[in-house]
């Protein structure tokens, strides 16, 4: 019975970390789109200026690291007890969050704007990886 409770607790912690990751991606994506809309209105142009893919990925990674620190303020200890499962969580949550962001952007896409699945997937992976590595490195 104790093993079952431990599995349930670990699963809940993993789901909480995934929720933090997805919430962070959503907030960052919302802010990024608002910034692009403001620049578009200010420039009075049909095409907003966009940052290059490297700068965008760096921004996602920086926000992921910041959000990782914020989650440490909420839950300062490791959410997953097993070190092997922590590494598996980094790989799994990174891929899952990247896929979710790419699908979200695809769902949100406007007809006049071309969305690149691979680029959005990579940006989501950068955010989730930075968040997970920050938590791994700094959690007690």
N, C-alpha and C positions, 0 to 999 in steps of 0.2 A: 504494500500500500504506500509505503514511503517513497519507493521508486516512482510510482505512478504520480504522486504529488510533485516530485522533483521534475519529472518530464513536463507536467502541466505548467509549472512555474517557469521553466526554461522556455517553453513554447510561448507563454504570455510575454516574457521579457523580449523574445525575438520579435514578436508581433508589435510590441511597443517601439522597439528600435526601428522597425520597418515603417511604422506610422510616423515617427520623427523624421525619417528620411524623406518620405513622400510629402509630408507637410512642408519641410524645408524646400524641397524642389518646387512645390506649388507656389510658395511665397516668393521665391527667387524668380521664377518664371513670370509671375504676375508683375513684380517690380520691373523686371527687364522689359516686358511689353509696355508698361506705362511709360518708361523712359523713352522707348522708341517712338511711342505716340506723341509725346511732348516734343521730341526733336523734329518729328515730321510736321507738326503744326507750326513750330517755330521757323522751319526752313521753307514752309509753303511749297513742298515738293511732293510728288507722288511716291517717290522711293525714299524711305528713311535711311540715314546713314547707319550702317551696321558695323560692328566691330568684327575684326577677322576671327576665324575659328580658334586660333591659338589664344587670343585675348579673351574670347568668350569662355573657352574651357578653363582658363586660368581664373576667371571670375567665378565660375561654378565651383571650382576646387577651393577657392578662398572662402566662398560662402559656406561650403560644406564643412570646412575646418572650423569656421566661426560657429556654425550651428552645432558641431560636435562639442565644442566647449560649452555652449549653452545647455546642451543636454546633460553634460557632466554636472552642471549646477543643479539640475533637477534630480538626476540619478547618478551620484558620484562613483558607485561601484560598478564592476563588470556586470552586464545583464546576463551573460552566459558564463557559467562556472568553468566549463571544460575549455582548456586552451586550444585543443584541436577543433572544437566546435566554433570557437571565436574566428579562427582562420577560415573555416567553411562559411561562416556568416558573412565575412568580408567579401568572399567571392560571390556568394548567392545574393546578398542584398545589393551588391554593386550591379550585377547583371539584371536583376529584377527591377531595380529602380531606374536603370537606363532604359529598359524596355518600356516601363510605365510612362516615363517622361516622353519618349518618342511617340508612343501611342496617344498620349494626352495632346501633344502638339499637333499630331495628325488629325485628331478629333476636332481641335480648335481651329484648324487652318481655314483661312479665308480663301475664296476662289482665286483672287488675284495674287495671292502670295504663295510662292513655292516652298514647301517644307521638305527638308532633307532628313529622312529617317535615321541614316547613319550618324549624321552630325548631332542630332538631338539625342540619340542613344549614347554617343560618346560623352556629351555634356552631362547627361544624367549619371553616367558611370563615374565621371570625375567628381561630381558632388557627393555621391554615395560613398565612393572610395575614400575621399578626404574625411568625411564624417566618421566612417568606420575606423579608419587608421588613427584619427585623433582620439576617439574613444578608447581604442586598444592601447595607445601609448600613454594616455594620461589617467585612465581610470585606476582606482585602487583595487 
